[in-house]
Amino acid sequence: MGKNQGHKAMQRSRYTGGGGGDEGGGGAAFSDGLKDVSFHTAEWHAARIAALQVERMPWEEWRQKQKEAEGKLAAAAEEEARLMREYRSQLDADRAKLLARGRNHADLAKELKKEKDSKKRKRKDDKAEKKSKKSKKDSKSKKSKKSKRRKTDSGSSSDSSSSDSDSSSSSDGEGADGEDPNKPMRLSDWLKM
C-alpha cells in the first residue's frame, strides 16, 4: 500500500466509524459530501478535473491589483487624517476664542479696561454736558428772577442784593467737576484724586 492510499484508508476508517477494510470495499462507505464518482469513466474524470481547474490571473496582474487596493486605502487614510487635522484646528480655534474671554489674559484685560474707561469717560462727559446745560438754564432763570426782583423791590438795600448774588454764586458753582457737593462721593472717585 502506498503512502497516499494508506492515508485515505485511515480517513475512511475515521469518518465511517468502522475499521478500514480493503481498498475496493471501503470506497463506497466513505462520504465526504461529494458525489461518489468512483464508477465514472476516465474521460469523465478528465472533464471534471478540467472544470475544477480555475483560470488564475498571472502574478503580475494580481500584484498590480494589490497595489491599487493599497493605494485606495492609503488615499482614504490620508483623507481621514486631513479631515481630522481640520477638525482639530477648528476645535483649537474655538477653544482659543473661549479662553480669550477669560479674565486671566493680561493683554485682553488691558483692552477691556481701556474700553471700560472710555465708556466711563463718555458717561461722565455726557453727565457734565447735561449738568452744564441745566446749570446754564438755571442760572439764566435765576438771573431773570433776580432782575425781576430788583425791579419790583426798588426800595431794597444794596446789602440784600449782594447777599442774593452770594447765594447764587454758591449755588451756581456746585463743585469743581460740576457735581453736587452735598452728594456722597464714590470711593473710586476719591482714590483717583
C-alpha positions in Angstrom: 0.0 0.0 0.0 1.3 3.4 -1.0 1.6 6.4 1.3 -1.5 8.2 -0.1 -3.6 5.1 -0.1 -2.8 4.4 3.5 -3.9 7.9 4.4 -7.1 7.6 2.5 -7.8 4.3 4.3 -7.2 5.9 7.6 -9.5 8.8 6.8 -12.2 6.3 5.7 -12.0 4.4 9.0 -12.1 7.7 11.0 -15.2 9.1 9.3 -17.2 5.9 8.9 -16.5 4.8 12.4 -15.5 1.3 11.3 -12.2 -0.3 10.7 -10.5 0.4 7.5 -11.1 -2.5 5.2 -9.7 -3.3 1.8 -9.4 -0.6 -0.9 -12.3 -1.8 -3.1 -15.0 -2.4 -0.5 -14.3 0.7 1.7 -14.7 3.2 -1.1 -18.5 3.1 -1.1 -18.7 3.6 2.7 -16.7 6.9 2.7 -18.7 10.0 2.1 -17.0 13.5 2.0 -20.2 15.2 1.0 -19.4 15.0 -2.7 -20.8 12.6 -5.2 -19.3 9.2 -5.4 -17.6 9.2 -8.7 -15.5 6.1 -8.4 -17.5 4.3 -11.1 -17.1 7.0 -13.8 -15.0 6.7 -16.8 -11.6 8.2 -17.4 -13.0 10.7 -19.9 -15.5 12.0 -17.3 -12.7 12.4 -14.7 -10.6 14.4 -17.2 -13.5 16.7 -17.9 -14.2 17.1 -14.2 -10.6 17.9 -13.5 -10.6 20.5 -16.3 -13.7 22.1 -14.9 -12.3 22.3 -11.4 -9.1 24.0 -12.6 -9.8 27.7 -12.2 -8.1 30.1 -14.5 -5.9 32.2 -12.3 -4.5 35.6 -13.2 -0.8 36.0 -13.5 1.2 37.1 -10.5 2.0 40.5 -12.1 -1.7 41.3 -12.5 -2.5 40.1 -9.0 0.3 42.3 -7.6 -0.9 45.3 -9.6 -4.4 44.8 -8.2 -3.0 44.6 -4.7 -1.1 47.8 -5.2 -4.2 49.6 -6.5 -6.1 48.4 -3.4 -3.3 49.6 -1.1 -3.3 53.0 -2.9 -7.0 53.4 -2.4 -6.7 52.5 1.3 -3.8 54.9 1.7 -5.8 57.7 0.0 -8.7 57.1 2.2 -6.4 57.1 5.3 -4.8 60.4 4.1 -8.2 62.0 3.6 -9.3 60.9 7.0 -6.1 62.3 8.5 -6.6 65.6 6.7 -10.2 65.9 7.9 -9.0 65.1 11.5 -6.4 67.9 11.2 -9.0 70.4 10.0 -11.3 69.3 12.8 -8.6 69.7 15.4 -7.6 73.1 14.1 -11.3 74.2 14.3 -11.5 72.9 17.9 -8.3 74.7 18.8 -9.6 78.0 17.3 -12.9 77.7 19.2 -11.0 76.9 22.4 -8.7 79.9 22.0 -11.7 82.1 21.3 -13.4 80.9 24.5 -10.3 81.3 26.6 -9.8 84.8 25.2 -13.0 85.8 27.1 -11.5 84.9 30.4 -10.1 87.3 33.0 -6.7 85.7 33.2 -5.3 87.1 30.0 -3.3 90.3 30.6 -3.5 91.7 27.1 -7.2 91.3 26.9 -7.7 92.6 30.4 -5.9 95.8 29.3 -8.1 96.2 26.3 -11.2 95.6 28.4 -10.1 98.1 30.9 -9.4 100.7 28.2 -12.9 100.1 26.8 -14.5 100.4 30.3 -12.5 103.6 31.0 -13.6 105.1 27.7 -17.2 104.3 28.4 -16.9 105.8 31.9 -15.4 109.0 30.4 -18.1 109.2 27.8 -20.8 108.8 30.5 -19.0 111.5 32.7 -18.8 113.8 29.7 -22.5 113.3 28.9 -23.4 113.9 32.5 -21.2 117.0 32.7 -22.8 118.3 29.4 -26.3 117.7 30.8 -25.4 119.4 34.1 -23.7 122.4 32.4 -26.8 122.8 30.2 -29.0 122.5 33.2 -26.9 124.9 35.2 -26.9 127.4 32.4 -30.7 127.2 32.2 -30.9 127.6 36.0 -28.5 130.5 36.0 -30.4 132.2 33.2 -33.7 131.7 35.0 -32.2 132.9 38.3 -30.8 135.9 36.7 -34.1 136.8 35.1 -35.8 136.2 38.5 -33.2 138.5 40.2 -33.7 141.2 37.7 -37.5 140.9 38.1 -37.0 141.1 41.9 -34.8 144.1 41.6 -37.3 145.9 39.5 -40.1 145.1 41.9 -38.1 145.7 45.1 -36.7 149.1 44.1 -36.6 150.2 47.7 -34.4 147.3 49.0 -31.0 147.9 50.2 -27.8 147.1 48.4 -27.0 144.6 51.1 -29.8 142.3 50.2 -28.9 142.4 46.6 -25.3 141.5 47.4 -26.5 138.6 49.6 -28.6 137.3 46.7 -25.6 137.4 44.4 -23.5 135.5 47.1 -26.1 132.8 47.4 -26.5 132.5 43.7 -22.8 132.2 43.2 -22.5 129.4 45.8 -25.4 127.5 44.2 -24.1 128.0 40.7 -20.7 126.7 41.5 -21.8 123.3 42.5 -18.4 121.8 42.6 -15.0 121.7 40.8 -16.1 119.0 38.5 -19.8 120.0 38.1 -21.2 117.6 40.7 -23.3 118.5 43.7 -21.1 119.0 46.8 -23.8 117.5 49.1 -23.9 114.3 47.1 -21.8 111.5 48.6 -18.5 110.8 46.9 -17.7 107.4 45.4 -14.7 105.6 46.8 -13.3 105.1 43.2 -13.6 108.9 42.6 -11.9 109.7 45.9 -9.0 107.3 45.0 -8.5 109.0 41.7 -7.8 112.3 43.4 
